[in-house]
Amino acid sequence: MWRHVCEPRLKSLVSTLAIILLVIGAVLALLFCGGLLYTTRRRRRNQSSDTRHIAEADRALERARAADRGWDRARLDRVAQEGLAAQRPNVSYGELQLVLVDDRPGVSEDRAHLLATSDEGDTRIVLRRRGDDWEVESLG
């Protein structure tokens, strides 16, 4: 007798509980997917900005480091421009950016990496120190 009376109530309770759990699970799944989508979009949007800011900070640090070591930026630019004009006379380059100061022990091992931009792309110029002057080690 108890069995017939309890069965409908139990089935009703289980199905109501199952529906509530399914709704809660669906809401949590939607929140998770929305958060994942938002994070992915934000990361893509900020990635280029972050890369640009890091590159600017690196260049500023290299300029400060070069100035602190007594390296004359005007001399580095002049030697780089002369090297570009000698090896690639038909290409017009814009601004030269100091991207790396390789300050090794002693002066003869010092290197400066500059980046020249043109319509044809970027060109890296590596300068090496010879005594008090600089010369082009590689262009590429």
Backbone hydrogen bonds, N-H to C=O, Kabsch-Sander energy under -0.5 kcal/mol:
donor,donor_aa,acceptor,acceptor_aa,energy
5,V,1,M,-1.2
6,C,2,W,-2.4
7,E,3,R,-1.7
9,R,5,V,-0.7
10,L,6,C,-2.8
11,K,7,E,-2.7
12,S,8,P,-2.3
13,L,9,R,-2.5
14,V,10,L,-2.7
15,S,11,K,-2.5
16,T,12,S,-2.0
17,L,13,L,-2.4
18,A,14,V,-2.7
19,I,15,S,-2.1
20,I,16,T,-2.3
21,L,17,L,-2.6
22,L,18,A,-2.4
23,V,19,I,-2.5
24,I,20,I,-2.5
25,G,21,L,-2.6
26,A,22,L,-2.5
27,V,23,V,-2.5
28,L,24,I,-2.5
29,A,25,G,-2.4
30,L,26,A,-2.4
31,L,27,V,-2.4
32,F,28,L,-2.4
33,C,29,A,-2.5
34,G,30,L,-2.5
35,G,31,L,-2.4
36,L,32,F,-2.4
37,L,33,C,-2.4
38,Y,34,G,-2.5
39,T,35,G,-2.4
40,T,36,L,-2.2
41,R,37,L,-2.2
42,R,38,Y,-2.5
43,R,39,T,-2.4
44,R,40,T,-2.1
45,R,41,R,-2.3
46,N,42,R,-2.4
47,Q,43,R,-1.6
48,S,44,R,-0.8
49,S,45,R,-0.6
50,D,46,N,-3.0
51,T,47,Q,-2.5
52,R,48,S,-2.2
53,H,49,S,-2.4
54,I,50,D,-2.5
55,A,51,T,-2.3
56,E,52,R,-2.4
57,A,53,H,-2.3
58,D,54,I,-2.5
59,R,55,A,-2.4
60,A,56,E,-2.3
61,L,57,A,-2.4
62,E,58,D,-2.4
63,R,59,R,-2.4
64,A,60,A,-2.4
65,R,61,L,-2.6
66,A,62,E,-2.6
67,A,63,R,-2.5
68,D,64,A,-2.2
69,R,65,R,-1.5
70,G,67,A,-1.1
71,W,66,A,-2.2
73,R,71,W,-0.7
76,L,72,D,-2.1
77,D,73,R,-2.7
78,R,74,A,-2.4
79,V,75,R,-2.5
80,A,76,L,-2.4
81,Q,77,D,-2.8
82,E,78,R,-2.3
83,G,79,V,-2.3
84,L,80,A,-2.4
85,A,81,Q,-2.6
86,A,82,E,-2.1
87,Q,83,G,-2.3
88,R,84,L,-2.8
91,V,88,R,-1.3
93,Y,91,V,-0.6
94,G,117,T,-3.4
97,Q,115,L,-2.3
99,V,97,Q,-0.7
99,V,113,H,-2.3
100,L,113,H,-1.7
102,D,100,L,-0.6
102,D,111,R,-2.8
103,D,101,V,-1.0
104,R,102,D,-1.0
110,D,107,V,-1.3
111,R,102,D,-2.3
112,A,127,L,-2.1
113,H,100,L,-3.0
114,L,112,A,-0.5
114,L,125,I,-2.9
115,L,97,Q,-2.7
116,A,123,T,-3.0
117,T,95,E,-1.0
118,S,121,G,-1.4
121,G,118,S,-1.1
123,T,116,A,-2.7
125,I,114,L,-2.9
125,I,123,T,-0.5
126,V,124,R,-0.5
126,V,138,S,-2.7
127,L,112,A,-3.2
127,L,125,I,-0.6
128,R,135,E,-3.0
129,R,110,D,-1.9
130,R,133,D,-3.3
133,D,130,R,-2.2
135,E,128,R,-2.2
137,E,126,V,-3.3
138,S,126,V,-1.6
140,G,124,R,-2.7
